[in-house]
Amino acid sequence: MGAQLNIKDAETIRLARELAEATGQPITQAIRAALERELQRREEEIQETIRRVNEIVAEFQHDMPEEWRGKTSREIMDSIYDEDGLPK
């Protein structure tokens, strides 16, 4: 038994038909290709975000004070502030 997808939105159906006609593909193939492209685009976006975050982390680590290297954020905060949260 095949899988089913029941689309009840008229605009979505119109867009699917328009895409299928424009690409010369059956509707199912056109929808599948569009979904695959969107998933690929999202994955690339996620990977780009991860790359940028890693770049920021590397820059921060490069510029951080030597005495903070190898310490947890808790250890760093404890070295800066007393038990009342005031600067030491």
C-alpha positions in Angstrom: 0.0 0.0 0.0 1.4 3.4 -1.0 1.8 6.4 1.3 -0.7 9.2 1.0 -0.7 12.9 1.5 -4.0 14.8 1.5 -3.5 18.5 0.7 -6.7 20.5 1.3 -5.2 24.0 0.7 -6.2 25.3 -2.7 -3.2 27.6 -3.0 -0.7 24.8 -2.2 -2.4 22.6 -4.8 -2.2 25.5 -7.3 1.5 26.0 -6.6 2.2 22.3 -6.8 0.5 22.1 -10.2 2.3 25.3 -11.4 5.7 23.8 -10.3 5.0 20.5 -12.0 4.0 22.2 -15.2 7.0 24.5 -15.2 9.4 21.6 -14.6 7.6 19.1 -16.9 7.5 16.6 -14.0 4.5 14.8 -12.5 3.2 16.6 -9.4 4.6 14.0 -7.0 8.1 14.4 -8.4 7.9 18.2 -8.5 6.8 18.2 -4.8 9.5 15.7 -3.8 12.2 17.7 -5.6 11.1 20.9 -4.0 11.0 19.4 -0.6 14.5 17.9 -1.1 15.8 21.3 -2.2 14.3 23.0 0.9 15.7 20.4 3.2 19.2 20.7 1.6 18.9 24.5 1.9 18.1 24.3 5.5 20.9 21.9 6.2 23.4 24.2 4.4 22.0 27.1 6.5 22.5 25.1 9.7 26.1 24.2 8.7 26.8 27.8 7.9 25.5 28.9 11.3 27.7 26.2 13.0 30.7 27.4 11.0 30.1 31.0 12.1 29.7 30.1 15.7 32.9 28.0 15.6 34.7 31.0 14.1 33.4 33.3 16.9 34.5 30.7 19.5 37.9 30.4 18.0 38.3 34.2 17.9 37.2 34.5 21.6 39.5 31.7 22.7 42.4 33.4 20.9 41.7 36.7 22.6 40.8 35.4 26.1 43.1 36.2 28.9 45.7 33.5 29.5 44.5 32.9 33.1 41.1 31.8 31.8 42.4 29.1 29.5 41.4 25.6 30.5 38.9 26.9 33.1 35.1 26.4 33.1 32.9 29.5 32.9 32.0 28.8 36.6 35.7 28.9 37.6 36.2 32.1 35.6 33.1 33.8 37.2 34.3 32.6 40.7 37.7 34.3 40.0 36.0 37.6 39.1 33.1 37.8 41.6 32.7 37.0 45.3 29.9 35.0 46.8 27.6 38.0 46.8 28.2 38.6 43.0 30.3 41.7 43.6 33.6 42.2 41.8 36.6 40.9 43.9 
